[in-house]
Amino acid sequence: MAETVVQQLFSLSFFIAAYFCVKVLLSIFGM
């Protein structure tokens, strides 16, 4: 059980980091 929870948290944090990176890149290239 713990392993699946850690995997979900890791994938969720990775998704948030990727979304943040895309947002920053779009703001940099958009300006």
Secondary structure, DSSP 8 states (H G I E B T S, - for coil): -HHHHHHHHHHHHHHHHHHHHHHHHHHHHH-
